[in-house]
Amino acid sequence: MQFSSRNYPVLDWIKKRFINDTMSINQDDSFSDKFANFFRDLFQNKSELFSKRIYHITPAVFESVRQSSSKLISKEILSQLPESSGTICNDGFSFCYHIQPTEKIISVDFVIFERDFLLGFFFQHNIGFEQKPAMWFTDADFGWGGKTTPLDEKVHRGMGTILSIVAFLQFAKIETKELLAHKRIVLADAKYINNTESDVILVDSLWYTTLLRSGAFNVRGHFRLQPYKESLKLIWIEEFEKKGYTRKAKKLSFYPDGSPELT
């Protein structure tokens, strides 16, 4: 696995606080040059926040977290999220985000790239004394819907994906290894090479492999935050527990202790 300006150019952009003018963002007629300049200004204003933490998660973990997004972003779980910023890398995709919880809502700014190709973004920005959303998504079908999918639905899917991954990073018992800029390491017989100027946090989780193999995401289970000493842990409860099976339900625990700080 290699991190470079070719497969993750966003790592260079957030480090330099600058987006290359040749970025492929004019693939849709709806994205005019004027709108492109407006987006670049918004992105560059948030670049410092996007560069705070850079994570890499495996495709298997990413897809399973994405599929269970509706369970991971329950009101109970979201109410415990702290303010956080960073960039999540996965299989050529980059998700830049800034999350600001308030008493009533969670404000989320995000940008999604596939390598140097802008897929979509959502920003809250000030116009006079008001905050208004600025949003755009490509008409291409990249997993969040194509041309016939309403813009609001694409934004909702993108936001749900990012919030579920951040909730996973915040509460899960995960193992991390920091891959420094211009360094290489070997983990579990896999070689990781970082040819960028940014440090990358590699995320792994042994319990998550167990959870995937158990098929827990193929049933209608749910996540629940549970008091644990002076903090909280997130547990997965399988559906059969509610259906009266005599077999004791398995619970897979997530502990916040040791998880990386996101603020």
ChimeraX attribute file (.defattr): number of C-alpha atoms within 10 A of each C-alpha:
attribute: neighborCount
match mode: 1-to-1
recipient: residues
	/A:1	11
	/A:2	14
	/A:3	23
	/A:4	18
	/A:5	17
	/A:6	14
	/A:7	17
	/A:8	22
	/A:9	22
	/A:10	31
	/A:11	26
	/A:12	19
	/A:13	18
	/A:14	24
	/A:15	16
	/A:16	14
	/A:17	18
	/A:18	16
	/A:19	18
	/A:20	12
	/A:21	10
	/A:22	8
	/A:23	12
	/A:24	12
	/A:25	18
	/A:26	16
	/A:27	14
	/A:28	11
	/A:29	9
	/A:30	12
	/A:31	15
	/A:32	13
	/A:33	12
	/A:34	8
	/A:35	13
	/A:36	14
	/A:37	12
	/A:38	12
	/A:39	20
	/A:40	16
	/A:41	14
	/A:42	17
	/A:43	23
	/A:44	17
	/A:45	14
	/A:46	21
	/A:47	26
	/A:48	15
	/A:49	18
	/A:50	28
	/A:51	23
	/A:52	18
	/A:53	20
	/A:54	22
	/A:55	21
	/A:56	20
	/A:57	19
	/A:58	13
	/A:59	13
	/A:60	13
	/A:61	18
	/A:62	18
	/A:63	14
	/A:64	16
	/A:65	21
	/A:66	20
	/A:67	15
	/A:68	21
	/A:69	21
	/A:70	16
	/A:71	19
	/A:72	26
	/A:73	22
	/A:74	14
	/A:75	9
	/A:76	12
	/A:77	18
	/A:78	17
	/A:79	15
	/A:80	14
	/A:81	19
	/A:82	18
	/A:83	15
	/A:84	20
	/A:85	26
	/A:86	24
	/A:87	26
	/A:88	23
	/A:89	27
	/A:90	18
	/A:91	15
	/A:92	15
	/A:93	18
	/A:94	26
	/A:95	24
	/A:96	27
	/A:97	27
	/A:98	22
	/A:99	21
	/A:100	14
	/A:101	16
	/A:102	11
	/A:103	6
	/A:104	7
	/A:105	10
	/A:106	16
	/A:107	13
	/A:108	19
	/A:109	23
	/A:110	25
	/A:111	25
	/A:112	22
	/A:113	20
	/A:114	20
	/A:115	20
	/A:116	21
	/A:117	17
	/A:118	20
	/A:119	23
	/A:120	21
	/A:121	24
	/A:122	22
	/A:123	22
	/A:124	16
	/A:125	13
	/A:126	10
	/A:127	9
	/A:128	7
	/A:129	6
	/A:130	8
	/A:131	11
	/A:132	12
	/A:133	11
	/A:134	14
	/A:135	17
	/A:136	20
	/A:137	25
	/A:138	24
	/A:139	19
	/A:140	14
	/A:141	12
	/A:142	10
	/A:143	9
	/A:144	18
	/A:145	17
	/A:146	15
	/A:147	11
	/A:148	9
	/A:149	12
	/A:150	12
	/A:151	19
	/A:152	12
	/A:153	12
	/A:154	20
	/A:155	19
	/A:156	12
	/A:157	18
	/A:158	22
	/A:159	20
	/A:160	18
	/A:161	23
	/A:162	26
	/A:163	23
	/A:164	24
	/A:165	21
	/A:166	24
	/A:167	20
	/A:168	21
	/A:169	19
	/A:170	23
	/A:171	24
	/A:172	23
	/A:173	23
	/A:174	21
	/A:175	14
	/A:176	17
	/A:177	13
	/A:178	13
	/A:179	19
	/A:180	17
	/A:181	15
	/A:182	14
	/A:183	12
	/A:184	15
	/A:185	14
	/A:186	10
	/A:187	9
	/A:188	5
	/A:189	7
	/A:190	8
	/A:191	11
	/A:192	16
	/A:193	17
	/A:194	20
	/A:195	17
	/A:196	21
	/A:197	16
	/A:198	21
	/A:199	20
	/A:200	23
	/A:201	20
	/A:202	18
	/A:203	17
	/A:204	17
	/A:205	14
	/A:206	10
	/A:207	15
	/A:208	20
	/A:209	12
	/A:210	12
	/A:211	15
	/A:212	14
	/A:213	10
	/A:214	12
	/A:215	10
	/A:216	19
	/A:217	18
	/A:218	13
	/A:219	10
	/A:220	12
	/A:221	17
	/A:222	17
	/A:223	21
	/A:224	18
	/A:225	17
	/A:226	13
	/A:227	10
	/A:228	11
	/A:229	7
	/A:230	5
	/A:231	11
	/A:232	17
	/A:233	18
	/A:234	24
	/A:235	19
	/A:236	20
	/A:237	19
	/A:238	22
	/A:239	16
	/A:240	16
	/A:241	15
	/A:242	10
	/A:243	8
	/A:244	10
	/A:245	10
	/A:246	8
	/A:247	8
	/A:248	9
	/A:249	14
	/A:250	14
	/A:251	13
	/A:252	16
	/A:253	20
	/A:254	23
	/A:255	17
	/A:256	20
	/A:257	14
	/A:258	13
	/A:259	17
	/A:260	18
	/A:261	11
	/A:262	17
	/A:263	13
